[in-house]
Each structure stands twice: as structure tokens, then as C-alpha cells.
Amino acid sequence: MQAAYEVACNLRPDDYREVVEGHGHDPKLTLPIGAKQTDSVYFTVPSGVIAGAAGVGNNGEIWMLCTPAISKFPITFAREAKRYIESRPEELLWNIADKRNTTHLKLLKFLGFKFLRELTHGPNNLTFIEFCRVRTR
């Protein structure tokens, strides 16, 4: 919970816009709640700073929000995120991402997610991209 609140207070500008403008939520409220209601984890960079938080809900709905620390150690962060995704037992992971959040879209592509379609979402009718990853056995 503490890590989730720390991430919420230090979000990257694109992540903040996605939560506030895209979903109409206050990150300081929804991120700790989301972390509590899902199987969640947080990531740190080598300096010990929290770089992000992520989680997966009961239906495979995956989420991740990041702090500016990811830009100081992008390869380390991407590898840790990949390790987390590979450790998940769900056959299907999915969600939507703000089309403007290009850093997350690049990360999702690196993590093996496929982009399905664009859709209008949230109180401001912004363009989001639906994505998924199906585990092959």
C-alpha cells in the first residue's frame, strides 16, 4: 500500500494524464485501492527508488503505472517488467492504454502484448488502445 501511494504521488506525466484525464480517477485514491484489490507488485531501480507498481485482477486485467525513475534505468525496468509478465500464470492478460502514453505502448510491445483495436474511453472520450497477451503452451 505504501509503495502504491508513493507511485501515485510521483507518477510520470503521461501516466498521470492517463489516470486523471483518461479514466477520471484520482491516482492517490485509486492506485492504493487497485494495489489492494489485485495481485500487485512494485518495482525499484538499482538506487532503491520505486519505479512503478503493477497488478493483475481476477479476470487477467493487468495494469501498471510508473514514476520518472524508469527513464534513468529503462533496460533494468523493462527486464523486471518482462520477468513479472513471464511469471504470471494467467492464460490471458489484457487491458486498455491511453494512446498518448507512447512509453507504455512501447513497453507493452516489448512485453509481447498485441494491440487489438482503438476505442473511445473515459470522461473525456479519449482514444485508448485495447491490448492482450495470450500465453501459449
C-alpha atoms as one frame of an Amber mdcrd trajectory, in Angstrom:
protein
   0.000   0.000   0.000   2.812   2.401   0.890   4.610   1.709  -2.396   1.391
   2.219  -4.353   0.809   5.566  -2.674   4.423   6.592  -3.347   3.996   5.754
  -7.038   0.674   7.652  -7.122   2.364  10.757  -5.697   5.219  10.599  -8.233
   3.636   9.469 -11.496   5.182  10.175 -14.867   3.177  12.972 -16.531   1.780
  10.600 -19.201   0.687   8.111 -16.537  -0.942  10.883 -14.512  -2.830  12.076
 -17.623  -3.981   8.536 -18.340  -5.435   8.088 -14.849  -6.938  11.561 -14.454
  -7.960  12.572 -17.980  -8.437   9.088 -19.398 -10.262   7.385 -16.543 -11.404
  10.331 -14.422  -9.756   8.999 -11.245  -7.571  10.462  -8.505  -4.378   8.345
  -8.553  -3.778   8.850  -4.818  -7.060   7.051  -4.164  -7.342   4.540  -6.975
  -3.766   3.259  -7.078  -3.679   2.068  -3.443  -7.157   0.561  -3.851  -6.128
  -1.141  -7.083  -2.990  -2.498  -5.449  -5.059  -3.930  -2.608  -7.727  -5.470
  -4.863  -5.322  -7.149  -7.294  -2.284  -9.380  -7.108   0.154  -6.479  -7.148
   3.863  -5.808  -7.126   6.155  -2.801  -7.191   9.455  -2.305  -8.985  12.556
  -0.476  -7.815  15.601   0.689  -9.732  19.160  -0.097  -8.548  19.264   3.093
  -6.472  16.297   1.767  -4.457  13.787   4.314  -5.769  10.345   2.925  -6.577
   9.889   2.970 -10.344   6.408   1.588 -10.711   3.579  -0.581  -9.489   1.600
  -3.222 -11.357  -1.078  -5.769 -10.738  -3.371  -8.346 -12.245  -7.059  -8.708
 -11.389  -9.101 -11.907 -11.197 -10.020 -11.764 -14.891  -6.476 -11.141 -16.155
  -6.880  -7.372 -16.277  -3.317  -6.097 -15.984  -2.253  -2.568 -15.033   0.979
  -0.674 -14.483   1.819   2.883 -13.537   5.325   4.331 -13.379   7.415   7.114
 -11.895  10.106   9.103 -13.744  12.694   6.685 -12.272  12.102   4.329 -15.196
  13.862   6.776 -17.516  17.104   6.504 -15.510  17.201   2.689 -15.775  14.998
   1.801 -18.772  16.650  -1.529 -19.589  16.607  -2.691 -15.968  12.963  -1.672
 -15.629  11.936  -3.372 -18.891  13.695  -6.599 -17.855  11.986  -6.581 -14.447
   8.621  -5.983 -16.096   9.300  -8.866 -18.516  10.203 -11.153 -15.604   6.926
 -10.197 -13.900   4.859 -10.881 -17.034   6.585 -14.205 -17.637   5.874 -15.254
 -14.031   2.119 -14.760 -14.372   0.032 -17.963 -14.601  -2.941 -16.408 -16.427
  -3.558 -17.584 -19.975  -4.863 -14.140 -20.940  -3.659 -10.722 -19.772  -5.486
  -7.683 -21.138  -6.493  -4.061 -20.628  -6.565  -0.685 -22.387  -3.912   2.039
 -22.543  -4.086   5.718 -23.411  -2.886   6.121 -26.993  -0.903   9.225 -25.932
   1.183   7.177 -23.459   3.776   6.108 -26.012   6.264   4.887 -23.385   3.742
   2.362 -22.131   2.823   1.306 -25.641   6.498   0.623 -26.412   6.831  -1.350
 -23.176   3.697  -3.368 -23.936   5.088  -4.266 -27.367   8.408  -5.306 -25.785
   6.499  -7.452 -23.271   4.767  -9.340 -26.085   1.328  -7.759 -25.966  -0.707
  -7.388 -29.150  -2.747  -4.310 -29.938  -6.325  -5.181 -30.834  -8.276  -2.011
 -31.542  -8.709   1.648 -30.740 -11.708   2.743 -28.691 -13.091   5.874 -27.100
 -12.978   5.754 -23.301 -13.495   7.778 -20.159 -14.997  11.116 -19.217 -13.050
  12.975 -21.903 -13.719  10.450 -24.687 -10.014   9.868 -25.301  -8.581   7.270
 -27.651  -7.367   4.148 -25.874  -5.840   1.012 -27.327  -7.054  -2.405 -26.237
  -4.215  -4.896 -25.801  -3.756  -8.515 -24.769  -1.248 -11.279 -24.371  -2.213
 -14.923 -24.697   0.111 -17.461 -23.119   0.992 -20.284 -25.497   1.948 -23.608
 -24.040
